[in-house]
């Protein structure tokens, strides 16, 4: 309990409000409710892949979505075509909503 309280205080001091915990992860959310993403991790991914300024027609995608306890780390990032990313994001939002509500049919 003491650890959870300390975690909430730490996240609040960084501008993060809500914390969802699952059996194996903590999901950090910004004040507007969106999942917190590390701009440093994205910058490192772009540098490692040689596209420091971004890749035209592509977006940085998390292979395992953050809402499904995927790591916000370059090892969990990939370049994905922007049009494909929209479809994947839509599916991930549905699956993650189901996970939060306890009705997910994902493996």
Secondary structure, DSSP 4 states (H G I P E B T S, - for coil): -HHHHHHHHHHHHTTEEEEEE-SS-EEEEETTSPBP--HHHHHHHHHHHT-TT--TTEEEEESS-GGGT--SSGGGEEEEEHHHHHHHHHHHHHHHHHHHHT-----
